[in-house]
């Protein structure tokens, strides 16, 4: 069953809250999307040390990914 997941980016006293979210097939798909999001953010040095938090429709955190710039 598809659910809506929200991808919040948090770090350095800054939060970018995802208000729209994405409808995905489950936690595994949300985890993959979180990894993609963190990888994209890692291209920008200002996101070093930030986190991507994935929250489901019920408000439960289901995935967390670190943004690591290289």
Secondary structure by P-SEA (a helix, b strand, c coil): cbbbbbbbbbccccccccccccccccaaaaaaaaaaaaaaaacccccccbbbbbbcccccccbbbbbccc
